[in-house]
Amino acid sequence: MNASRFRLNALLVICVYVLLIATGISLRILFPGEKSLEYATFKDLVPLAFAIPAAWLGYCFQRRQAYLKDVRDLWSKLIAATQEAIQYTHLPNPPQSEFAKVQKSLSIAIEELRGVFLNIGQNEGGIGLFPFESIKQIHKIVSSLGFGEAATVVNAKQARAEIIENWKKLREHFLSECARGVPIKPDSPFLK
């Protein structure tokens, strides 16, 4: 569950609780009698009325944590696949086996993205748009570079620059999905 969906669910639960409190106050004002059947019934149902939204909120917290774990695990795989692609461009006359390894790693990262994120605009009528196109572009760049003598030093250098540029775009957009915070005790010579 992404952050905006989680916030919406939490807000809904808060609204339900506010509504329950307002209902209780209203019933007490409208039916002030000591043995008021309406207020007594409401009082009997309060534990259930508070438990259901609390259970839903617990479910939402669990889904949010699972989502964040999936995103962080995927982030590690994206880093590994992209670094393999970058390192591949440093190899002189890279063998076909290394090419296949890098392509496989990138393909796995692409499919893992499909497992965590829906396509943009995906519905019963269409598949939508892939949400992080830059990783597919990196795959295409490595594919175009090829292997062996086809992967010249000049082509590899250009491919590396394109891969790094696509990685920067991917990193910027992907990291917005992670719940990151400012470190409490950063280690930097640039901070005083």
C-alpha positions in Angstrom: 0.0 0.0 0.0 1.6 3.2 -1.1 1.7 6.3 1.1 -1.2 8.2 -0.4 -3.5 5.2 -0.2 -2.4 4.5 3.4 -3.1 8.2 4.4 -6.6 7.9 2.8 -7.4 4.8 4.8 -6.1 6.3 8.0 -8.2 9.4 7.4 -11.2 7.2 6.8 -10.7 5.5 10.1 -10.3 8.8 11.9 -13.5 10.0 10.3 -15.4 6.9 11.5 -14.1 7.5 15.0 -15.2 11.1 14.9 -18.6 10.1 13.6 -18.9 7.5 16.4 -18.0 10.1 19.1 -20.5 12.6 17.6 -23.2 9.9 17.4 -22.6 9.1 21.1 -22.8 12.7 22.2 -25.9 13.3 20.0 -27.7 10.3 21.4 -26.9 11.3 25.0 -28.2 14.8 24.3 -31.3 13.6 22.5 -32.1 10.8 24.9 -30.9 12.0 28.3 -33.0 9.5 30.3 -31.1 7.2 32.7 -32.5 4.0 31.0 -32.6 5.3 27.4 -32.9 2.3 25.1 -31.2 4.2 22.2 -28.2 5.3 24.2 -27.9 1.9 26.0 -27.9 0.1 22.6 -25.2 2.5 21.3 -23.1 1.9 24.4 -23.4 -1.9 23.9 -22.2 -1.6 20.3 -19.3 0.8 21.0 -16.7 -1.9 21.5 -17.6 -3.5 18.2 -17.9 -0.1 16.5 -14.4 0.8 17.6 -12.9 -2.6 17.0 -13.8 -2.8 13.3 -12.0 0.4 12.2 -9.1 -0.5 14.5 -8.8 -3.9 12.8 -8.9 -2.2 9.4 -6.2 0.3 10.5 -4.0 -2.6 11.7 -4.5 -4.3 8.3 -3.5 -1.1 6.6 -0.3 -0.8 8.7 0.6 -4.4 7.8 0.0 -3.8 4.1 2.1 -0.6 4.2 5.0 -2.4 5.9 4.9 -5.2 3.4 4.8 -2.7 0.6 7.8 -0.8 1.9 9.7 -4.1 2.3 8.9 -5.1 -1.2 10.0 -1.6 -2.5 13.3 -1.8 -0.6 14.1 -5.3 -1.7 13.3 -4.3 -5.3 15.6 -1.2 -4.9 18.5 -3.5 -4.0 17.8 -5.6 -7.1 17.6 -2.5 -9.3 21.0 -1.3 -8.0 22.6 -4.6 -8.7 21.2 -4.9 -12.2 22.1 -1.4 -13.1 25.6 -1.7 -11.7 26.1 -4.9 -13.7 25.1 -3.0 -16.8 27.5 -0.2 -16.0 30.4 -2.6 -15.3 29.6 -4.5 -18.5 30.4 -1.3 -20.5 34.0 -1.4 -19.0 34.8 -4.8 -20.4 36.9 -4.9 -23.5 35.2 -7.3 -26.0 32.8 -8.7 -23.5 31.9 -12.4 -23.9 28.4 -13.5 -24.8 28.0 -15.2 -21.4 28.6 -11.9 -19.6 26.1 -10.2 -22.0 23.5 -12.9 -21.2 24.1 -12.5 -17.5 23.5 -8.7 -17.6 20.5 -9.0 -19.8 19.0 -11.7 -17.5 19.6 -9.4 -14.4 17.9 -6.5 -16.1 15.0 -8.6 -17.3 14.5 -9.9 -13.7 14.5 -6.4 -12.4 11.9 -5.4 -14.9 9.6 -8.3 -14.1 10.1 -7.6 -10.3 8.9 -4.1 -10.9 5.8 -5.5 -12.6 5.2 -7.6 -9.5 5.3 -4.7 -7.1 3.7 -1.9 -9.2 0.7 -1.8 -11.4 1.1 -0.2 -14.8 -0.1 3.4 -15.0 -3.7 3.4 -16.3 -3.9 -0.4 -16.2 -7.5 -1.7 -16.2 -9.6 -4.4 -17.8 -9.5 -2.6 -21.2 -5.7 -2.1 -21.4 -2.3 -2.9 -20.0 -1.4 0.8 -19.4 2.1 2.2 -19.3 5.1 0.7 -17.5 5.8 3.0 -14.5 9.7 3.0 -14.6 10.6 3.0 -18.2 14.3 3.9 -17.6 15.1 0.4 -16.5 13.7 -0.9 -19.8 15.8 1.7 -21.6 18.9 0.4 -19.8 18.1 -3.1 -21.0 17.7 -1.8 -24.5 21.0 0.1 -24.4 22.9 -3.0 -23.3 21.1 -5.0 -25.9 22.1 -2.5 -28.6 25.7 -2.5 -27.4 25.9 -6.2 -27.9 29.0 -8.3 -27.1 32.4 -9.3 -28.4 33.9 -7.0 -31.1 30.6 -5.3 -31.7 30.9 -3.7 -28.2 33.6 -1.2 -29.2 35.3 1.1 -26.6 33.6 4.2 -28.2 30.1 2.5 -28.2 30.6 1.2 -24.7 31.5 4.7 -23.4 28.4 6.2 -25.0 26.3 3.3 -23.6 27.7 3.8 -20.2 26.8 7.5 -20.3 23.2 6.7 -21.4 22.9 4.0 -18.7 24.0 6.4 -16.0 21.6 9.1 -17.3 18.7 6.6 -17.2 19.7 5.4 -13.8 19.6 8.9 -12.4 16.0 9.3 -13.8 15.0 6.0 -12.4 16.6 6.7 -9.0 14.9 10.0 -8.7 11.4 8.7 -9.4 11.8 5.3 -7.6 13.1 6.7 -4.4 9.9 8.8 -4.0 8.1 5.5 -3.4 10.3 4.8 -0.3 9.6 6.2 3.1 12.9 7.9 3.7 13.8 10.2 6.5 16.7 12.6 7.3 19.4 10.8 9.3 19.6 11.8 13.0 23.4 11.7 13.1 24.7 12.2 9.5 28.4 11.7 8.8 29.6 14.4 6.4 32.5 16.8 6.5 30.3 19.3 4.8 28.0 19.7 7.8 29.0 21.8 10.8 
